[in-house]
Amino acid sequence: MKKILLLLGGSVLLHTAVSAQTQPHYNRCGMQMYHAEMMAQDPTYAAKLAAQKNSLQAAADYYIQLKRSGELERTSSTVSAVPIIFHILVDSAQFNLLGGTAGIIQRCDSQIAVLNRDYNMQNPDSTKIPSLWKSLYGNVGIHFGLARVDPSGNCSPGYEIRIIPGSTTTDGGFSSINQVKGATNGLAAWDVSKYYNVWCTNFLGGLNGLLGITQPKSDGATSTKMGVVILFNTLGCTAQNGAVPPGTGGSAGWPYPYNLGRTLTHETGHFFEIWHPWGDDGGACPWSGGSDDGLTDTPPEADNIYGNPTYTVAGGTITDACLDSTAIDVQPIGIACLSYMDYTDDDAMYMFTTMQAAVMSSMALVPPGSAGTTSGTGSVGENYNLTQNPSLLIPCTTSSTAVAPSPTEINSSLSVYPNPTTGEINVSINSQAETLHTIAVFNLLGQQVAAVKGIAGKDYYSLNISGMSKGIYFVKFDFASGSVTRKVLLQ
């Protein structure tokens, strides 16, 4: 067993992590510790937490109902991208371990690619999903991109770096989550209603050995705290083009076996309100005083699973101490140890379940206040605003005036179709009252992938991106008085 001493806001929590297998040096996630810490501080927190978890199946069912009824089609209006800002706080030795600025750029780009694959059923290792789990393979439908414009309207690469003091004896890092997110010693959050904030740093003291921890909206996180903190060298992926690197160590600087970017995949699941499949109940089963994650398609599970388990259930995974409930097998296809939300190695997690995906979709893709939704923190649509700012994902070339507002008449005169598309993008401009300078297409990494040559005052243009990867793209129109951006989904 490994004992973790957690410091949050000046208080101390001693937590013993239990695993169904031998636990490695790293502790996959601090959410269970964080919840215990909050319950120790607030007598009402446990009830709030239980109510939030008990609401998740209803959120999933509501989203599925909307999809089946056709009320929420997965089109350009409902498939949106979340702008991510990476706040990187490392000492000089850790900065060099990341490969300097060039290495950080590679890590940020590869992390965005991992998230987009994992959250949209495009991860190549999904071929490892056992046959009895394939029907539960869920598509979240949330896309992610680097934030290319900061809250002041200035250009951004999608990350910011602060070199903090460090030495061979103290090792630069933080022993408190609040320190990481503070403007004095850390890096302050960007507007949490528009940006998904991810801090990348080294954990010390009671947080030593931790890979990641999340403060979602339902936990009452303030505008300065909401987001994720991950161990700095788990950022990004050593794999290229989705292929798992050979050997056991991958490239230097990644803590094997957490080298495929799944630390942020896991923590982002918490940010969009899903739990660990065993329910963080200390190893108990639901029928003996324990709980679970509140979702119907993750079988009861006693506790977390580390490592890369050998599957023992034909067509399924493995079983554990919650196999039988009054002589009834409740794990006929095994437990959800293959879910991104368990504690297995990066190369042993391949999927979100249908209900896990539906909960997250309901948080980001359903407008708040929709009929049938609840109100308050933890409710359907709580992260919807994060998907409504496509202009923040488009690279800019100047400061302060990077996102100039466009006149309503320009916006209304543009038609971009078909959308979704299989490759062809047609543009119709009904008015030439404003001078059009350029039309360009960008991917979620902010890279320009296509452009119209020879703008000549025409009212119709055509582009083809059929050779690109499936996902969200942005068509940016630069007029004399400002820019207009439209989302396009390539299927």
C-alpha positions, 0 to 999 in steps of 0.5 A: 500500500502507498500512503498519500498525504494531501495538502489542500487549502492548508488542511491535511488528509492521510489517505491509503490507496488500495488496489486490486493489483500491486500499485506502481510508484504513481497514484493515477488520480486524486479525486477520491482524496479530494472528495474525502478532504472536502467532506472533512471540511464541510459536513454537508458535502457528502450529501451534495456529492451523493446527489450529484452522482445520483443525477448522472444516469438521468442526465445520460438518459435525457441526452440519449432521448434528445438524440433519438428524438432528433432534437439534438442532431450532431451537426455544426451547431451541436458539435463544438470544440473546447479551447484548452489553455495549458499552464506549464509551471516547471523548473529549468531542469524539468523544462529541459526534460520536456524538450524545451519550447519545441518539446512543449509544442509537440506535447501540446499538439499530441495531447490535443490529438489524443483527446480528440481520438479518445472522445470521438471513437477514433483511438486506434487501440479500440481494436483491443476492446473485447467482443462483449464490450464493443456495443458499449463503446461510447462516442462523447462527441466533444472536440478540443483545440488549443486556445489561440486567443487569450482573454485580452484578445492577444494571440496565444500559442495555446500554452504559457510557461513559467519557470519556477525555482528548483534544485536537486534537493527541493525539485521545483513543484507544488505541495498545494493545488491552490498554489499552482493556480495562484497568480503569485507563485503559479499561473492564474486561470483564464476565464473558466466560462470560455477556456478549459484550464489545464495546469502542468507541474510537478507535485511535491509533499503530500501530492508527491506521486500524483498524476492528476486531479480535477476540480469540476463545476459540481465541486463548487470550484470557483472561477479561479480554481476550476480545471485540471492539474496533471503531472508535467511530464504526462502531458502529450503522447510518445506515440506518433500517428496513433501507434504505440512506441516500441519497447517499454520506455518510449521517449525520454521524459515520459513516466512509463506506463503513463506515456500515451496522454491518457492522464488528461483523458481520465481527468477530463472525464472528471471535469465533465462530471463522470466518476471512477467506475467503482464509486470511490467507496474504499473497496465495498460493493453496492449491496454491502454499504458501498456505491458505484459511479451511478451509471447502469452500463458499468458493472459493480466494481470493488476497487481500482485496477492498476497495471495491464490486466490479463483478461479472464472473462471470455469476450470480456475483461476480469472479475473482482470481489463484487462478482456475486450479489446474493448468488447472482453474477453481476459481472457477466462481461467483467468490470470496466477496467478498460474504461479511461476512468479506471486506474490501468496503464495508458495502453490498457484503457481504450474506451468510454462506455455509452452512459459515460459518454452520454453524461459528458455530452449532456454537460457540454453539448446541451444548452443549459435550461433545456426542457427536462434539465436540472438547475445549479451545479452539476446540471445538464449543460453546465459546460455548454459555454466552453463549446461556443467560442470557435473564434478562440481557436483560430490563430491570429497575427496581431495583438489586441485586434485579433478578434475584431467583431464582424458586422451582422450583415456580413455574418448573415450573408455567408452560407457554408455547406454541406455541413457536416461534409465528407470533404467538399466545402461550398461557400456562398456570399450573398453580399459584397458590401464588404471587401473579402480578403481571404478564406482559410481553413484551420484544424484544431491545432490551429494549422491552416490546411486549405485556402482559397486562392485568388479572391476576386469578388465572386459570390461562390467559392469551393474547397476540398478537405477530403484528405484530412482527418475526420473532425472539426475544422474552422473556415475563417473569412477575413473582411475589411471590417473584421473576421467571421468564423464558421465550424465545419464537421468533416465525417 
